[in-house]
Amino acid sequence: MLDQFDEIDSKEIDLPDTVFIRDIESRVFQAITIKCLSSIEGISLIEGTLIDNLFGREGLERVKGVYVEQDSKSHSVNLKIELNVAYGISIPEKAGEVQTKIIREITRLTGLHVACVHVVFKNLIPDKELERLMGDFKETPEERLGESGESRNRNDDLNEYAEEF
């Protein structure tokens, strides 16, 4: 019988006419999320770097890729996070790691239930070889060949113009 009274908050008995309300702004959830993401290898936010956002170099008001929706009736929060992932990393495993870390930290720090963490992988963070190949695909075959039909390097073009200035 006494066990049921262990769950009652003593503030409700001591101050029966007081209503305890707490609001948490979206920026708090964004900051917690960015802190969690900064400790996970192989991902980045869709714009800017995690470190820049973490240290406030771009300001949390301009954080892109972390969207928060709170439900005050059910005391829960839904998050949508847009990320880039490094080439070669298992996307399902990385999504699970991101979701688990964010859920644990937000629940621990805010006391709110995290109803949903929707992770959207928007782009790949390419390795050097993939960057080189992607650059080759952007040029047309005519651009890759000079006027004489010989293969030209982009650096040759840049050096040619650099000397003029």
N, C-alpha and C positions, 0 to 999 in steps of 0.2 A: 504494500500500500504506500509506503514512503518513497518507493522508486519513481512513482509518477510525479512527485513533487521535485525530484532532482532535475527534471527538464524545464521547470518553470524559471524564468529569468527573474531574479530578485528585484530588478528595477521596476518590474510591473507591479509588484506588491508595495514597494516603498514609495513609488510615485505613480499611483493609479490614474491620475488625470493627465499625465504627460504622454504625448505620442512621440515615439522615437523614429525619426525619418533620416535616411541618408541617401544622398544622390551622388552618383559617380559619373563624371563627364566622360565622353567618348575618348578624349585625349589620354585619360588614365589607362583605359584598355589598350589604346594604341601603344603607349609607352611600355606597358607590360609585355605586349606582343612583340615589340621590337627588341626588347631585352631578351626574350626567349629565343627569337630568331637569330640574334647575334651569336648565340652559343652553338648554333647548328651549322655544320660544315656543308658546303655544296649548294647553298641557296642564297638568293638576294631578293630584296624588294624590287618591284617593277621599275622604280625610278630612284636614282640616288643609291648611296651605299648604306648599309646597315649602321656602320660606324658613324657616318655623318649624321644620320637620324638619331642615333643613340646619344651623341654628344650635343645635339641641338644645333648643329651647324646649318640645318635647313629649316628648323622649327617643326614642331609636331603638328602645327596647323596645316602644313603642306604635305603631310605624309600621304602618299598614294599607295593604294594596295591593301589597306587595313580599314575595313568597314565594320561598324559596330551598330547593333540594334538591340535595345534593351526592352524587356517586357516587365513592367513594374508590377503587374498582377501576379505573375508567377515567379517573380524575383530571379529571372534568368536573363542570359545574354546570348546573342547569336553573333558570330564573327564570320566575315568573309575575308580571306587573305589571298592576295594575288602575288605570286612569286615567280622568279626565274630559277631554274634548276640547272646545275652543271651537267654537261654531257657525260654519259656513262653511269649516272646514278639511278638506282631503281626508284622510279616515281612512287609506286605504292608504298614502299618502305619509308621513303622520305616523308610522304604525306602523313603516315601513321606517327612518325617521330614528331613532326611539327604539331599535329593535333594533340597528342598526349602531353607534350611539354606545356603547351598553351593552356589546356584544360586544367592541369594540376596547378599551375602558377596563378591563374585568374581566380580559381576557387579558393586557393590558400590565402591570397591577398585581399580579396573582396568579399568572400563569404557567399558569393552568388553562384547559382547553378549555371554551368555552360551548356546550353541546349544544343548548340551546333557550332562546329568549326569547319567551314567550307573552304577547302584549299583549292585554288585555281592556279595551275602552272601555265603561265602565259608565254614563256620563251625559254630557250636554252642558253646557258652561259657557255659559249663555245670554247674548246681548247684551241691551241695555236693552229693545229692542222686543219680543223674545221673552219676557222676564220680565213685561212688561206684559200681553201676550196670555195667557201661562200663568196669571197672576193672575186675569184675567177668566174663564177657564174653570173655576177653582176655585169661583167663586160660582155659586149657582143663580140663575135669572132672578128669583125672588122676593126674593133677597138684594140684587140689583142695584136693584130697585125699592123705594122706601120704602112706608109704609102708604098714602099718598095716590096711589100708582102712579107717582110721579115718580122719576126716576133719582137715586140717592144716591151719594155718593162716600165711600169708606172713611175718608178723612181727616176728613170731617164727623163721622162716628161717633166717631173718636178724640178730636177736639177737644171734642165734647159730653161725653165721659166725663172728659177731662182737667180740665175746669173744675170738676167735682164734687169732685175730690181736691185 
